[in-house]
Amino acid sequence: MTALHITTEIEAPIERVFDLSRSIDLHIGSQSTHRERAVAGRTSGLITLGETVTWSAVHFGIRQRLTTRITAMESPHFFRDSQERGIFKRFDHDHLFEHENGITVMTDVFDFDAPLGPLGRLAEWLVLKRYMTRLLRERNTMIKTAAETDLWQRFLSNG
């Protein structure tokens, strides 16, 4: 098991950051280098409790599909998405939000297990931890940029 903890400070209201974090459209924009797209379930707008999204993307040169479900939500402070089907043995991604003195602190806790037992644990240590950290930081940079500029309106106008 590997757990990543990533904290991002954003100068924007907590509700805006929370909603941008649930935006399918923003997520697609933040992962364009991986040709990521939503192909089933919720495919645009804001995902909410109980909904699923199936992603299709290219990672490590291989087209992959991943289905996640929002399994918990307490707006605007927390939501969790969990893998239902995909390449991981399992994962839970907790999104936590706190607001103080004009700053929203967004914390990602991404807890996952790779498949293939000991070989998977080696892959987690050698490759996946760094790779997933980079993906999450790319996404968080997009959320921060959108939240702190007028871009947020583009992603939340239909939400």
VOTORKE-667783 format. One record per residue: residue number from 1; residue in three letters; x, y, z of N, C-alpha, C in turn. Coordinates in pm, whole numbers, plus 50000, padded with zeros to 5 digits. Example, Ala and Ser with C-alpha at 12.3 -4.5 7.8 and 13.67 -1.06 7.14 Angstrom:
residues 2
+-----+------+-------+-------+-------+-------+-------+-------+-------+-------+-------+
! pos ! code !    nx !    ny !    nz !   cax !   cay !   caz !    cx !    cy !    cz !
+-----+------+-------+-------+-------+-------+-------+-------+-------+-------+-------+
!   1 !  ala ! 51319 ! 49431 ! 50780 ! 51230 ! 49550 ! 50780 ! 51320 ! 49670 ! 50780 !
!   2 !  ser ! 51285 ! 49775 ! 50708 ! 51367 ! 49894 ! 50714 ! 51290 ! 50003 ! 50787 !
+-----+------+-------+-------+-------+-------+-------+-------+-------+-------+-------+
This chain:
residues 159
+-----+------+-------+-------+-------+-------+-------+-------+-------+-------+-------+
! pos ! code !    nx !    ny !    nz !   cax !   cay !   caz !    cx !    cy !    cz !
+-----+------+-------+-------+-------+-------+-------+-------+-------+-------+-------+
!   1 !  met ! 50083 ! 49882 ! 50000 ! 50000 ! 50000 ! 50000 ! 50088 ! 50125 ! 50000 !
!   2 !  thr ! 50048 ! 50220 ! 49918 ! 50117 ! 50349 ! 49913 ! 50014 ! 50458 ! 49936 !
!   3 !  ala ! 50049 ! 50556 ! 50016 ! 49961 ! 50671 ! 50039 ! 50038 ! 50799 ! 50009 !
!   4 !  leu ! 49983 ! 50877 ! 49918 ! 50042 ! 51006 ! 49882 ! 49964 ! 51116 ! 49953 !
!   5 !  his ! 50033 ! 51217 ! 50003 ! 49971 ! 51333 ! 50067 ! 50023 ! 51457 ! 49996 !
!   6 !  ile ! 49934 ! 51530 ! 49931 ! 49974 ! 51649 ! 49857 ! 49886 ! 51765 ! 49903 !
!   7 !  thr ! 49949 ! 51875 ! 49941 ! 49878 ! 51993 ! 49988 ! 49902 ! 52108 ! 49892 !
!   8 !  thr ! 49793 ! 52178 ! 49858 ! 49801 ! 52292 ! 49767 ! 49725 ! 52408 ! 49831 !
!   9 !  glu ! 49789 ! 52524 ! 49840 ! 49725 ! 52644 ! 49892 ! 49671 ! 52726 ! 49776 !
!  10 !  ile ! 49544 ! 52766 ! 49788 ! 49476 ! 52836 ! 49679 ! 49405 ! 52959 ! 49735 !
!  11 !  glu ! 49430 ! 53074 ! 49674 ! 49367 ! 53200 ! 49716 ! 49232 ! 53212 ! 49646 !
!  12 !  ala ! 49134 ! 53141 ! 49698 ! 48999 ! 53141 ! 49641 ! 48902 ! 53084 ! 49744 !
!  13 !  pro ! 48773 ! 53111 ! 49728 ! 48675 ! 53056 ! 49821 ! 48671 ! 52904 ! 49820 !
!  14 !  ile ! 48646 ! 52845 ! 49934 ! 48646 ! 52699 ! 49948 ! 48544 ! 52634 ! 49854 !
!  15 !  glu ! 48427 ! 52695 ! 49837 ! 48323 ! 52637 ! 49751 ! 48370 ! 52628 ! 49607 !
!  16 !  arg ! 48441 ! 52730 ! 49561 ! 48493 ! 52729 ! 49424 ! 48596 ! 52618 ! 49405 !
!  17 !  val ! 48688 ! 52606 ! 49500 ! 48793 ! 52504 ! 49491 ! 48731 ! 52364 ! 49497 !
!  18 !  phe ! 48635 ! 52346 ! 49587 ! 48566 ! 52218 ! 49599 ! 48499 ! 52181 ! 49466 !
!  19 !  asp ! 48427 ! 52274 ! 49407 ! 48358 ! 52245 ! 49281 ! 48455 ! 52222 ! 49166 !
!  20 !  leu ! 48562 ! 52300 ! 49158 ! 48661 ! 52277 ! 49053 ! 48724 ! 52139 ! 49065 !
!  21 !  ser ! 48740 ! 52092 ! 49188 ! 48797 ! 51959 ! 49210 ! 48704 ! 51848 ! 49163 !
!  22 !  arg ! 48574 ! 51878 ! 49153 ! 48476 ! 51780 ! 49107 ! 48445 ! 51795 ! 48958 !
!  23 !  ser ! 48508 ! 51891 ! 48893 ! 48478 ! 51920 ! 48752 ! 48542 ! 51818 ! 48658 !
!  24 !  ile ! 48458 ! 51745 ! 48588 ! 48507 ! 51650 ! 48488 ! 48582 ! 51725 ! 48378 !
!  25 !  asp ! 48529 ! 51841 ! 48337 ! 48590 ! 51918 ! 48228 ! 48728 ! 51969 ! 48266 !
!  26 !  leu ! 48745 ! 52017 ! 48389 ! 48877 ! 52062 ! 48434 ! 48974 ! 51945 ! 48439 !
!  27 !  his ! 48928 ! 51831 ! 48489 ! 49016 ! 51714 ! 48496 ! 49066 ! 51674 ! 48357 !
!  28 !  ile ! 48977 ! 51674 ! 48260 ! 49016 ! 51642 ! 48123 ! 49122 ! 51740 ! 48075 !
!  29 !  gly ! 49102 ! 51870 ! 48101 ! 49199 ! 51971 ! 48060 ! 49334 ! 51955 ! 48126 !
!  30 !  ser ! 49334 ! 51910 ! 48251 ! 49460 ! 51897 ! 48324 ! 49539 ! 51772 ! 48282 !
!  31 !  gln ! 49476 ! 51680 ! 48214 ! 49541 ! 51554 ! 48176 ! 49548 ! 51536 ! 48024 !
!  32 !  ser ! 49549 ! 51646 ! 47950 ! 49546 ! 51638 ! 47803 ! 49667 ! 51566 ! 47745 !
!  33 !  thr ! 49781 ! 51570 ! 47812 ! 49899 ! 51502 ! 47759 ! 49881 ! 51350 ! 47759 !
!  34 !  his ! 49783 ! 51302 ! 47836 ! 49756 ! 51158 ! 47842 ! 49633 ! 51121 ! 47759 !
!  35 !  arg ! 49585 ! 51219 ! 47680 ! 49466 ! 51198 ! 47595 ! 49349 ! 51142 ! 47678 !
!  36 !  glu ! 49335 ! 51197 ! 47798 ! 49231 ! 51150 ! 47889 ! 49096 ! 51207 ! 47848 !
!  37 !  arg ! 48995 ! 51120 ! 47855 ! 48858 ! 51163 ! 47827 ! 48763 ! 51079 ! 47909 !
!  38 !  ala ! 48648 ! 51138 ! 47939 ! 48543 ! 51068 ! 48013 ! 48455 ! 50999 ! 47910 !
!  39 !  val ! 48438 ! 50866 ! 47923 ! 48368 ! 50789 ! 47820 ! 48239 ! 50724 ! 47868 !
!  40 !  ala ! 48212 ! 50723 ! 47997 ! 48089 ! 50664 ! 48049 ! 48059 ! 50724 ! 48186 !
!  41 !  gly ! 47933 ! 50707 ! 48229 ! 47890 ! 50767 ! 48355 ! 47879 ! 50917 ! 48336 !
!  42 !  arg ! 47919 ! 50993 ! 48435 ! 47920 ! 51139 ! 48425 ! 48037 ! 51178 ! 48333 !
!  43 !  thr ! 48009 ! 51244 ! 48221 ! 48115 ! 51276 ! 48124 ! 48143 ! 51426 ! 48114 !
!  44 !  ser ! 48069 ! 51509 ! 48187 ! 48097 ! 51652 ! 48192 ! 48028 ! 51711 ! 48315 !
!  45 !  gly ! 48061 ! 51834 ! 48346 ! 48001 ! 51900 ! 48461 ! 48063 ! 51854 ! 48592 !
!  46 !  leu ! 47986 ! 51866 ! 48700 ! 48035 ! 51834 ! 48835 ! 47984 ! 51699 ! 48880 !
!  47 !  ile ! 48077 ! 51611 ! 48913 ! 48040 ! 51479 ! 48964 ! 47995 ! 51493 ! 49109 !
!  48 !  thr ! 47901 ! 51410 ! 49150 ! 47848 ! 51420 ! 49286 ! 47832 ! 51281 ! 49348 !
!  49 !  leu ! 47789 ! 51277 ! 49471 ! 47779 ! 51155 ! 49549 ! 47703 ! 51045 ! 49474 !
!  50 !  gly ! 47763 ! 50927 ! 49469 ! 47702 ! 50810 ! 49407 ! 47727 ! 50797 ! 49258 !
!  51 !  glu ! 47773 ! 50904 ! 49193 ! 47796 ! 50898 ! 49049 ! 47930 ! 50833 ! 49017 !
!  52 !  thr ! 47936 ! 50776 ! 48896 ! 48060 ! 50718 ! 48846 ! 48106 ! 50795 ! 48723 !
!  53 !  val ! 48234 ! 50780 ! 48693 ! 48291 ! 50827 ! 48567 ! 48391 ! 50720 ! 48523 !
!  54 !  thr ! 48388 ! 50689 ! 48394 ! 48488 ! 50600 ! 48336 ! 48580 ! 50683 ! 48250 !
!  55 !  trp ! 48708 ! 50675 ! 48281 ! 48811 ! 50749 ! 48210 ! 48882 ! 50657 ! 48112 !
!  56 !  ser ! 48918 ! 50711 ! 47998 ! 49005 ! 50644 ! 47903 ! 49126 ! 50734 ! 47885 !
!  57 !  ala ! 49246 ! 50678 ! 47903 ! 49368 ! 50758 ! 47895 ! 49485 ! 50669 ! 47856 !
!  58 !  val ! 49592 ! 50733 ! 47813 ! 49714 ! 50661 ! 47779 ! 49818 ! 50688 ! 47887 !
!  59 !  his ! 49860 ! 50581 ! 47954 ! 49966 ! 50588 ! 48054 ! 50064 ! 50477 ! 48025 !
!  60 !  phe ! 50193 ! 50511 ! 48029 ! 50300 ! 50416 ! 47999 ! 50282 ! 50358 ! 47859 !
!  61 !  gly ! 50227 ! 50438 ! 47766 ! 50211 ! 50396 ! 47628 ! 50095 ! 50301 ! 47603 !
!  62 !  ile ! 50012 ! 50278 ! 47704 ! 49902 ! 50181 ! 47694 ! 49770 ! 50252 ! 47721 !
!  63 !  arg ! 49673 ! 50233 ! 47631 ! 49538 ! 50289 ! 47654 ! 49476 ! 50210 ! 47768 !
!  64 !  gln ! 49424 ! 50282 ! 47869 ! 49365 ! 50219 ! 47986 ! 49229 ! 50279 ! 48016 !
!  65 !  arg ! 49147 ! 50201 ! 48085 ! 49016 ! 50249 ! 48133 ! 49013 ! 50235 ! 48285 !
!  66 !  leu ! 48950 ! 50333 ! 48347 ! 48939 ! 50337 ! 48493 ! 48801 ! 50391 ! 48527 !
!  67 !  thr ! 48727 ! 50318 ! 48609 ! 48597 ! 50364 ! 48656 ! 48606 ! 50394 ! 48805 !
!  68 !  thr ! 48565 ! 50516 ! 48842 ! 48562 ! 50555 ! 48982 ! 48421 ! 50598 ! 49020 !
!  69 !  arg ! 48392 ! 50590 ! 49149 ! 48263 ! 50633 ! 49204 ! 48290 ! 50730 ! 49319 !
!  70 !  ile ! 48207 ! 50832 ! 49330 ! 48213 ! 50920 ! 49446 ! 48140 ! 50847 ! 49559 !
!  71 !  thr ! 48216 ! 50802 ! 49658 ! 48162 ! 50717 ! 49763 ! 48130 ! 50791 ! 49893 !
!  72 !  ala ! 48178 ! 50916 ! 49906 ! 48150 ! 50997 ! 50024 ! 48162 ! 51144 ! 49985 !
!  73 !  met ! 48080 ! 51228 ! 50048 ! 48087 ! 51371 ! 50019 ! 48025 ! 51450 ! 50133 !
!  74 !  glu ! 48098 ! 51554 ! 50177 ! 48050 ! 51651 ! 50274 ! 48090 ! 51789 ! 50221 !
!  75 !  ser ! 48002 ! 51847 ! 50139 ! 48031 ! 51975 ! 50074 ! 48041 ! 52087 ! 50177 !
!  76 !  pro ! 48138 ! 52177 ! 50165 ! 48248 ! 52184 ! 50069 ! 48382 ! 52139 ! 50128 !
!  77 !  his ! 48378 ! 52043 ! 50220 ! 48501 ! 52008 ! 50293 ! 48565 ! 51875 ! 50255 !
!  78 !  phe ! 48490 ! 51787 ! 50188 ! 48546 ! 51653 ! 50166 ! 48468 ! 51578 ! 50060 !
!  79 !  phe ! 48540 ! 51502 ! 49977 ! 48480 ! 51395 ! 49899 ! 48583 ! 51289 ! 49871 !
!  80 !  arg ! 48535 ! 51169 ! 49844 ! 48621 ! 51055 ! 49815 ! 48576 ! 50992 ! 49684 !
!  81 !  asp ! 48676 ! 50964 ! 49598 ! 48646 ! 50879 ! 49483 ! 48727 ! 50751 ! 49499 !
!  82 !  ser ! 48661 ! 50639 ! 49464 ! 48721 ! 50506 ! 49480 ! 48710 ! 50431 ! 49349 !
!  83 !  gln ! 48814 ! 50356 ! 49320 ! 48815 ! 50275 ! 49197 ! 48711 ! 50164 ! 49206 !
!  84 !  glu ! 48633 ! 50149 ! 49100 ! 48544 ! 50034 ! 49086 ! 48605 ! 49931 ! 48991 !
!  85 !  arg ! 48664 ! 49981 ! 48882 ! 48732 ! 49894 ! 48784 ! 48852 ! 49968 ! 48731 !
!  86 !  gly ! 48962 ! 49895 ! 48710 ! 49079 ! 49960 ! 48653 ! 49206 ! 49883 ! 48681 !
!  87 !  ile ! 49317 ! 49946 ! 48649 ! 49447 ! 49883 ! 48653 ! 49498 ! 49861 ! 48796 !
!  88 !  phe ! 49458 ! 49945 ! 48890 ! 49503 ! 49928 ! 49028 ! 49432 ! 49809 ! 49092 !
!  89 !  lys ! 49496 ! 49752 ! 49192 ! 49426 ! 49652 ! 49273 ! 49312 ! 49721 ! 49346 !
!  90 !  arg ! 49340 ! 49845 ! 49395 ! 49239 ! 49929 ! 49459 ! 49297 ! 50067 ! 49479 !
!  91 !  phe ! 49210 ! 50166 ! 49489 ! 49251 ! 50298 ! 49537 ! 49134 ! 50375 ! 49592 !
!  92 !  asp ! 49166 ! 50462 ! 49687 ! 49075 ! 50562 ! 49741 ! 49147 ! 50695 ! 49734 !
!  93 !  his ! 49078 ! 50797 ! 49686 ! 49135 ! 50930 ! 49674 ! 49048 ! 51026 ! 49755 !
!  94 !  asp ! 49100 ! 51068 ! 49870 ! 49030 ! 51164 ! 49955 ! 49072 ! 51306 ! 49916 !
!  95 !  his ! 48973 ! 51394 ! 49902 ! 48994 ! 51535 ! 49869 ! 48943 ! 51614 ! 49990 !
!  96 !  leu ! 49034 ! 51684 ! 50058 ! 49000 ! 51757 ! 50180 ! 49022 ! 51907 ! 50158 !
!  97 !  phe ! 48932 ! 51989 ! 50215 ! 48937 ! 52133 ! 50193 ! 48915 ! 52206 ! 50325 !
!  98 !  glu ! 49003 ! 52302 ! 50355 ! 48990 ! 52389 ! 50472 ! 49012 ! 52531 ! 50424 !
!  99 !  his ! 48943 ! 52626 ! 50489 ! 48957 ! 52766 ! 50448 ! 48987 ! 52851 ! 50570 !
! 100 !  glu ! 49092 ! 52934 ! 50558 ! 49129 ! 53024 ! 50667 ! 49203 ! 53144 ! 50611 !
! 101 !  asn ! 49163 ! 53262 ! 50653 ! 49230 ! 53387 ! 50613 ! 49243 ! 53402 ! 50462 !
! 102 !  gly ! 49138 ! 53369 ! 50388 ! 49138 ! 53388 ! 50243 ! 49209 ! 53280 ! 50163 !
! 103 !  ile ! 49259 ! 53179 ! 50231 ! 49332 ! 53070 ! 50165 ! 49254 ! 52940 ! 50183 !
! 104 !  thr ! 49233 ! 52869 ! 50072 ! 49179 ! 52733 ! 50081 ! 49295 ! 52637 ! 50072 !
! 105 !  val ! 49305 ! 52550 ! 50169 ! 49407 ! 52446 ! 50168 ! 49340 ! 52319 ! 50119 !
! 106 !  met ! 49386 ! 52273 ! 50004 ! 49334 ! 52151 ! 49942 ! 49436 ! 52040 ! 49965 !
! 107 !  thr ! 49391 ! 51932 ! 50026 ! 49480 ! 51819 ! 50053 ! 49427 ! 51696 ! 49983 !
! 108 !  asp ! 49513 ! 51632 ! 49906 ! 49482 ! 51504 ! 49842 ! 49550 ! 51395 ! 49922 !
! 109 !  val ! 49474 ! 51291 ! 49955 ! 49531 ! 51169 ! 50011 ! 49493 ! 51057 ! 49914 !
! 110 !  phe ! 49592 ! 51011 ! 49841 ! 49570 ! 50909 ! 49739 ! 49633 ! 50780 ! 49790 !
! 111 !  asp ! 49549 ! 50684 ! 49825 ! 49589 ! 50559 ! 49890 ! 49563 ! 50446 ! 49792 !
! 112 !  phe ! 49669 ! 50375 ! 49750 ! 49651 ! 50274 ! 49646 ! 49739 ! 50152 ! 49664 !
! 113 !  asp ! 49695 ! 50046 ! 49600 ! 49772 ! 49922 ! 49589 ! 49780 ! 49886 ! 49442 !
! 114 !  ala ! 49900 ! 49855 ! 49396 ! 49918 ! 49805 ! 49260 ! 49884 ! 49656 ! 49259 !
! 115 !  pro ! 49846 ! 49603 ! 49143 ! 49822 ! 49458 ! 49134 ! 49955 ! 49383 ! 49135 !
! 116 !  leu ! 49951 ! 49253 ! 49133 ! 50066 ! 49163 ! 49116 ! 50152 ! 49145 ! 49240 !
! 117 !  gly ! 50093 ! 49162 ! 49359 ! 50162 ! 49127 ! 49483 ! 50296 ! 49196 ! 49500 !
! 118 !  pro ! 50402 ! 49118 ! 49528 ! 50534 ! 49176 ! 49552 ! 50587 ! 49256 ! 49432 !
! 119 !  leu ! 50557 ! 49211 ! 49312 ! 50599 ! 49283 ! 49192 ! 50529 ! 49420 ! 49186 !
! 120 !  gly ! 50403 ! 49422 ! 49222 ! 50328 ! 49548 ! 49226 ! 50382 ! 49643 ! 49331 !
! 121 !  arg ! 50419 ! 49591 ! 49447 ! 50477 ! 49676 ! 49552 ! 50610 ! 49736 ! 49506 !
! 122 !  leu ! 50687 ! 49659 ! 49432 ! 50812 ! 49710 ! 49376 ! 50782 ! 49822 ! 49275 !
! 123 !  ala ! 50681 ! 49802 ! 49191 ! 50641 ! 49904 ! 49093 ! 50593 ! 50031 ! 49164 !
! 124 !  glu ! 50520 ! 50016 ! 49275 ! 50477 ! 50132 ! 49353 ! 50597 ! 50213 ! 49397 !
! 125 !  trp ! 50695 ! 50147 ! 49449 ! 50813 ! 50212 ! 49504 ! 50900 ! 50273 ! 49393 !
! 126 !  leu ! 50920 ! 50198 ! 49284 ! 51011 ! 50243 ! 49177 ! 50949 ! 50347 ! 49084 !
! 127 !  val ! 50821 ! 50334 ! 49053 ! 50762 ! 50414 ! 48946 ! 50633 ! 50485 ! 48987 !
! 128 !  leu ! 50537 ! 50409 ! 49038 ! 50402 ! 50460 ! 49053 ! 50389 ! 50576 ! 49151 !
! 129 !  lys ! 50462 ! 50574 ! 49261 ! 50454 ! 50681 ! 49359 ! 50490 ! 50815 ! 49295 !
! 130 !  arg ! 50600 ! 50819 ! 49224 ! 50645 ! 50942 ! 49158 ! 50549 ! 50982 ! 49045 !
! 131 !  tyr ! 50506 ! 50884 ! 48968 ! 50417 ! 50910 ! 48854 ! 50283 ! 50966 ! 48901 !
! 132 !  met ! 50223 ! 50905 ! 49001 ! 50093 ! 50951 ! 49051 ! 50105 ! 51087 ! 49120 !
! 133 !  thr ! 50216 ! 51111 ! 49189 ! 50239 ! 51242 ! 49249 ! 50242 ! 51350 ! 49142 !
! 134 !  arg ! 50311 ! 51323 ! 49033 ! 50318 ! 51419 ! 48923 ! 50180 ! 51446 ! 48863 !
! 135 !  leu ! 50101 ! 51340 ! 48840 ! 49966 ! 51357 ! 48785 ! 49879 ! 51443 ! 48877 !
! 136 !  leu ! 49884 ! 51416 ! 49006 ! 49804 ! 51492 ! 49101 ! 49848 ! 51638 ! 49108 !
! 137 !  arg ! 49977 ! 51662 ! 49103 ! 50027 ! 51800 ! 49105 ! 49987 ! 51875 ! 48979 !
! 138 !  glu ! 49989 ! 51808 ! 48863 ! 49944 ! 51871 ! 48739 ! 49797 ! 51912 ! 48752 !
! 139 !  arg ! 49715 ! 51823 ! 48803 ! 49573 ! 51852 ! 48823 ! 49555 ! 51968 ! 48921 !
! 140 !  asn ! 49629 ! 51965 ! 49031 ! 49616 ! 52069 ! 49133 ! 49662 ! 52205 ! 49081 !
! 141 !  thr ! 49763 ! 52207 ! 48996 ! 49808 ! 52333 ! 48935 ! 49697 ! 52392 ! 48850 !
! 142 !  met ! 49626 ! 52307 ! 48776 ! 49515 ! 52354 ! 48693 ! 49401 ! 52407 ! 48781 !
! 143 !  ile ! 49371 ! 52337 ! 48891 ! 49266 ! 52383 ! 48983 ! 49305 ! 52519 ! 49042 !
! 144 !  lys ! 49429 ! 52531 ! 49087 ! 49477 ! 52657 ! 49145 ! 49470 ! 52771 ! 49044 !
! 145 !  thr ! 49517 ! 52747 ! 48924 ! 49514 ! 52851 ! 48820 ! 49371 ! 52894 ! 48789 !
! 146 !  ala ! 49283 ! 52797 ! 48772 ! 49143 ! 52828 ! 48741 ! 49077 ! 52903 ! 48857 !
! 147 !  ala ! 49100 ! 52858 ! 48980 ! 49035 ! 52918 ! 49097 ! 49080 ! 53061 ! 49122 !
! 148 !  glu ! 49207 ! 53088 ! 49093 ! 49263 ! 53220 ! 49124 ! 49249 ! 53320 ! 49009 !
! 149 !  thr ! 49193 ! 53277 ! 48897 ! 49171 ! 53364 ! 48781 ! 49026 ! 53351 ! 48737 !
! 150 !  asp ! 48991 ! 53415 ! 48629 ! 48855 ! 53406 ! 48575 ! 48828 ! 53274 ! 48504 !
! 151 !  leu ! 48928 ! 53188 ! 48491 ! 48908 ! 53058 ! 48426 ! 48804 ! 52972 ! 48497 !
! 152 !  trp ! 48786 ! 52990 ! 48626 ! 48693 ! 52908 ! 48702 ! 48554 ! 52912 ! 48640 !
! 153 !  gln ! 48516 ! 53026 ! 48584 ! 48382 ! 53040 ! 48525 ! 48362 ! 52945 ! 48408 !
! 154 !  arg ! 48466 ! 52918 ! 48334 ! 48459 ! 52827 ! 48219 ! 48422 ! 52684 ! 48264 !
! 155 !  phe ! 48473 ! 52644 ! 48380 ! 48451 ! 52508 ! 48427 ! 48327 ! 52492 ! 48514 !
! 156 !  leu ! 48276 ! 52602 ! 48568 ! 48162 ! 52592 ! 48658 ! 48033 ! 52651 ! 48603 !
! 157 !  ser ! 48038 ! 52706 ! 48485 ! 47919 ! 52772 ! 48429 ! 47803 ! 52675 ! 48406 !
! 158 !  asn ! 47834 ! 52546 ! 48378 ! 47728 ! 52447 ! 48356 ! 47705 ! 52360 ! 48477 !
! 159 !  gly ! 47786 ! 52380 ! 48586 ! 47780 ! 52292 ! 48702 ! 47666 ! 52319 ! 48791 !
+-----+------+-------+-------+-------+-------+-------+-------+-------+-------+-------+
